[in-house]
Amino acid sequence: MRHGNSTGIIVLDKTEKGSIALALGGGAARGWAHIGVLRALDEAGIKVGMVAGTSIGALVGGCYLAGKLDELEEFARSLTLRRIVALLDFAVGGSGLFAGMRLSKRMRQHLEGMDIDDLDRPFVSVATEISTGHEIWIHSGSLVTAIHASYALPGIFEPVLCNGRTLVDGALVNPVPVSVCRAHEAPLVVAVNLQQELYGRSAVIKHHASEVLEKGAMQIDKTDRKKARKIGMTNVMVESYNIIQDRIARARLAGDPPDLLLLPKLGEIGLADFHRASDAIDRGYEEAKARMAELRRLCEVLV
């Protein structure tokens, strides 16, 4: 549990001795891979002492600590393109394309009335305050609100109003929240980065501009115009956010690396492919199993 000291400052619990701390990163539909990672850890008897989650990492991590991972996995594997559309409620004139209330309602069916303080291990979800850019660590209060705020991707889902703060997706400031685990003085931090295969090393490329001006208008090659139309507005927004998140994650992980970084092979799973949960879960499980011997060695040394 979290507790206050004589100064009134909130003190975060240390990670329980003999356990690891998990930092679950953001990555939209790729985040179902976190379920596979957790299944592999439980199967191997690796004790998870705390979870810090960003975006879908907060959703999976929060459900895991609440004992609702089975329900979440069943829901994820049941998703089809038609069911996904049915869950999206368009918000005309709102702050995002979707209000997100239908998704929130599904969460409440399993997590209604549950507080973070009710969990038997520390949980922190990372969100971003839109007016200041502050990184917000939600470590107490409503579990549903904490999860919802962490995945409220700007322009897609409406922001979450919470105690006078307007919160959006935490991946804008901390895509893979290793720093949160370090703040809990965790001896061994395992992080899951879902973006690595998406952009590779992200090279700098010199490029020649081939546009031709004709009658005052920019004429772009027909093939390029077709490609631009196929991307679509929503995909442009999501892909842009993910490029930003990828750059931030690289910088933060370089400065504060985890003890073990898991990189599920998710290259061909799109960010909006929520209906491919089974594939993503399997990839997460395979990556964790492949690194299990290394994790056990680290546990022997550090935990």
Disulfide bonds with the S-S distance in Angstrom:
none
